[in-house]
Every structure is written in structure tokens, then in C-alpha cells.
């Protein structure tokens, strides 16, 4: 008993040592700010930014429909902006997946040195400031920019295409930024895919489509979903791309929040909007985690191994 | 609310990413220190150099992109800064928040150099706190090769837009709704709900013809991708580089004017040096040195004799009295700023 007790105690110490640091870090730098935002979202806005410590529900009232005063008016536009942000984020996820999924298969079939080269190339844009890269897109997309000049030079179009300051430019910019975030998780699961399984599927008489749908897709799904989440969340809150490439005409929820904290001097309303975004993301993540654990349980027919030392 | 005073380098996005650029000017083994917190590209580095050498002080310069950004940082407890450069309405706000230190600059003998009409802050009528620093109009910069007839005002700007050419407005609630106020003949400081709604409607009715709301419009006007843009008097710097292509005008219907004051913070660690700097800046030759590089307005009367002729004679920088009378300056609106925030959101969602 004594020995077991000490062992357990040692394990507990080791666990504390391993998890203590990250837990403290998350507590201070993640939970702390989150709690501040949650509290602020229920307070009255201060005159020059900041908050007044009075309970105030109209911040949410403006979003969900019960506010009606001079400054705080319900407006369905907030939910519309929110819905459009979700739509643009979904477009970003879809397009970047469509690019990364085939690319991951192709790269995973290359010899080792080439694989490493391509992965290096995909992460290469991180070496240059985001702002500089987005300004480069402004130069490419504008009417006298490279793309329009090339298309007109080739006689494909006679008038410059309207590309800059549109929703198209915003999605393009976000796909461009987030491709590495999609590629790396997708690649990690594609790389692990056992080709013997695919051969087995063919041997057992499955066609190409069936093999893809029943074997390849389920086995690479964790990477696809992981990548989609990592791309979806920052796309939803992005405000730099809409302000640079969308010309601030394409308003996303991130721009609305930024405006509340700066020019509108209304921190609580900005906090309330952030809370709504965060709640949406959390609900989506919870659904995903529940789905995953349910599948895991279905797969693992055997009872879970216990951690006890026997 | 104006993001960039002089060039397009400090854009909305770069300030959002907090790319703080610190400049240090120091003679060898300087005795004292002075820390400035100013808009990006809003003071001639030579002015700092001269002060540093004469008073044996190490001068550092940090920059910000908006009044709100500066206030948020000071309110959050940033210490170490001695001098800030708020717009007049923000000067009032900071005074009300007790953030400014009394300097007595208004009773300095050299203060007679300053044109009294530039003592604009309501909370500081005797200039006991801050020194009027620089000013300029917010008008229209356009590409002469793209438009058929010269643009004279806002009506022409929107006519160009309606004819299918691209125009850009500032991504700033008060400046852009302000155009609607000017065209409707109401004050840009109106807090009458109906007037603000009508001013916003003026822009919304024309929003289909506006390509974008951004500060980063100069390169697009230069290349001709955009015919005209709502921009600051600092556009004259680019006009002087490309005089055949660009032109800056103060709209004939009226426009807004900005002015920044030089203020010492209550929390300034080097208050003595800060006051010395304010006094130093009262000298006509120093104010003129700044204007020569900044190409904006100075309230220092004798300095006007010393600035380069092409700047002094430029009527878009130093407009005649009758034009000055058509320029309006923003006041702090207190809580009513939220009325503008609400209408601004309505305007932006109408764009889609």
C-alpha cells in the first residue's frame, strides 16, 4: 500500500509539473481576459471608452431585439453581418480545402527531399509581414494591376474586371492567408494513410469512388476537420482582410467589433458582440467533439484500459 | 479620428497591428530625457535633432494612428510619455479626464507668436495647458488625367462617381457623415438625430458609386485606378511630386479642418524638459522648419515669413479668409458619438 501510495503521489507530482505551467498560462492569458470580456458585456459603456459599473442588458438587446433607446436600437443588421461573416468564413474553408486536399495527396507521393521542400515553400509566406502581402494583392487586383492587364493583353476581357473592394477579393485574401493552416493538418493525416488499405479496397471489388468515400475520406477526415476548424475560426473574426481588400465596404463581424472598441468608444457592446462570436464557435466545437468521441466509442469495442498499475 | 496625418504609411491596418516604431535622437552621453508620443510622420525629425543638441536631451518618439488609440493607451496606464499631440476635441476629453498637466505656455513671452484663433479647445481658453501645433483641411485629391473637368467640390466628386469613375471616401464616421452635413447645410457637430440621419442618407443615396472607404487611397489615385479620394491636406506632398497628374482641392461647399495641440501629460516623468520643448517650438524658425517638411499649417505667425514660398502661397495649405470661414472643426460629442456609430453602421450595411 505504501509503495502504491508513493507511486501515485509521484505520478500526481509529475502530472502537476507537466500540466501546471500550461494550465497557469491558459488561466492567466485565456480565461482571465475571457472573464473580463464576459463581465464587460453586461456593463454600461463609459463616456470615453471603459465601462461604468452598472448592470446593463441593452448590449445584447441591440443584437437580439429588445433594445429601443436613442443610442441602443435593435437592428437585424447585426445578425445579418454575423450571418455573412459565417458565410464568407465557410467559403474560405471550402476553397482552401479544395486546394489543399489534392495538393496534400500529390506532395505525399513525392520523394522525401521534395516533400520537405514543398512544405517549406508552403510556410514560406510567413517570413513576410501579412500587411505587405495583402498590399501586394491590392496591386495585383486593381484595374491597372497585373491580373487585369494580363487578361486584357491576352484579349480575354476588354474591360478591367471589378475585383478589388469586393467580397471576392476578401475571400481570395483569406484563402491565401489561411492555406498553410489548412494544408498542414490535412497533409499530416494524408501522409499517415496506409496505401495497403486502398489496395485492399480495390482487391475486394470497390470502385474508385467507393474507395474514396468509404476508405480514404474517413481515414483522412480528422485532418480535414482539424484544418477546417483552424481556418474557420480566424476567418470568422478577421478584420484586416475586409478592411484592406474589401475597402471596408464588405463589413465582417471583426470590423464591427473593432469599430466599437475604437471610434464608437463602446467597449461593452464590442464585448457583447465578441461573446456572441465566441459562443457560436464554442457550440460548433462542442458538436464536433461529441461527434468524434461518439465515433471513437463505436470503433473501440473493447472496454477502455484502466490506468491502474497491477 | 484621422489615421494618417502626412503619408499613407500609417494605415488603419498597420496601426491595428500595433507596429510601434520608436525613434531615438540623442547626443553622446545626454543628461536629460524627453519622450514624445505622436501621430506617425507628424514631426520633422530635424526639429527633434535640434532640440536634442541644444538642450543635451535624449529624445524618443513613439507613434500612434488614431486619437482613440492614444487615449486607450494612456488610460490603460502607459507611463513614460511626456508629450502627446491630441486633436482639439481630444484635448478637451483628456482635460476632462485629468490627464493633462498645466504648463503655463500661454503666458510665455513668445506666445505672442501664436495666432489667437487657434486656441480652440473649450477647456483651455487661456492656453494654460497646451500649445496649438499644426492644422490642415480635409478635402479631395484627384487625378487630372482621369477626370474630364477639374473637381471643385463634393458635388463634382459625386458627379464623377455617378459617371462611372471610381472614388474613395475616408473610413471615418465623422469625416464621411460630415460630408452629408456640409451638403445639407447642417453642422458637422450636430447631435440632432434627424440631421445626423439625413446627413447619413446623403452618403447612402450615393453609396453605390463609392468604391471603398479607406485611408490608403493615394497610390490608387496616382495610378489612375481611382479618379478621386477624400483625403488630407498632406496630399500636397504627393501633388508636389507629380504636379502634372495630381491635384488637391478644398471643396467649395465647405470642408472640415483638423488641428492638433501639443500637450504635456500629468504623468510626464520629464515635465521640465517637456515644457522646454513647448517653449522651443514657439520659436518661428523651429515651427517653419517643421512646416517645410510637413507641408501643413502652423499657427505661428512670424514662422509664415520663413517657410518656403511655394508652401506659403499654396491656397490649399494657407487658404484665404473667406475659405477659412467655410471650414468646420470637430468638437467632442460626449455620449452622442454613439449616434454617429449607429448611423455609420447603417451606412456600411447599406453598401452591400
HADDOCK unambig.tbl for C-alpha pairs under 7 A between the chains (distance, minus, plus):
assign (segid A and resid 47 and name CA) (segid B and resid 334 and name CA) 6.23 0.50 0.50
assign (segid A and resid 47 and name CA) (segid B and resid 335 and name CA) 5.71 0.50 0.50
assign (segid A and resid 71 and name CA) (segid B and resid 338 and name CA) 5.95 0.50 0.50
assign (segid A and resid 71 and name CA) (segid B and resid 339 and name CA) 5.82 0.50 0.50
assign (segid A and resid 77 and name CA) (segid B and resid 349 and name CA) 6.99 0.50 0.50
assign (segid A and resid 142 and name CA) (segid B and resid 225 and name CA) 6.78 0.50 0.50
assign (segid A and resid 143 and name CA) (segid B and resid 225 and name CA) 5.82 0.50 0.50
assign (segid A and resid 144 and name CA) (segid B and resid 225 and name CA) 6.17 0.50 0.50
assign (segid A and resid 165 and name CA) (segid B and resid 211 and name CA) 6.78 0.50 0.50
assign (segid A and resid 165 and name CA) (segid B and resid 212 and name CA) 6.34 0.50 0.50
assign (segid A and resid 240 and name CA) (segid B and resid 13 and name CA) 6.07 0.50 0.50
assign (segid A and resid 247 and name CA) (segid B and resid 212 and name CA) 4.39 0.50 0.50
assign (segid A and resid 247 and name CA) (segid B and resid 213 and name CA) 5.39 0.50 0.50
assign (segid A and resid 247 and name CA) (segid B and resid 214 and name CA) 5.94 0.50 0.50
assign (segid A and resid 248 and name CA) (segid B and resid 212 and name CA) 6.30 0.50 0.50
assign (segid A and resid 248 and name CA) (segid B and resid 213 and name CA) 5.40 0.50 0.50
assign (segid A and resid 248 and name CA) (segid B and resid 214 and name CA) 6.69 0.50 0.50
assign (segid A and resid 249 and name CA) (segid B and resid 212 and name CA) 5.85 0.50 0.50
assign (segid A and resid 249 and name CA) (segid B and resid 213 and name CA) 6.48 0.50 0.50
assign (segid A and resid 249 and name CA) (segid B and resid 348 and name CA) 6.24 0.50 0.50
assign (segid A and resid 249 and name CA) (segid B and resid 351 and name CA) 6.03 0.50 0.50
assign (segid A and resid 250 and name CA) (segid B and resid 352 and name CA) 6.79 0.50 0.50
assign (segid A and resid 251 and name CA) (segid B and resid 348 and name CA) 6.96 0.50 0.50
assign (segid A and resid 262 and name CA) (segid B and resid 68 and name CA) 5.79 0.50 0.50
assign (segid A and resid 263 and name CA) (segid B and resid 68 and name CA) 6.71 0.50 0.50
assign (segid A and resid 264 and name CA) (segid B and resid 337 and name CA) 6.39 0.50 0.50
assign (segid A and resid 264 and name CA) (segid B and resid 338 and name CA) 5.82 0.50 0.50
assign (segid A and resid 264 and name CA) (segid B and resid 341 and name CA) 5.30 0.50 0.50
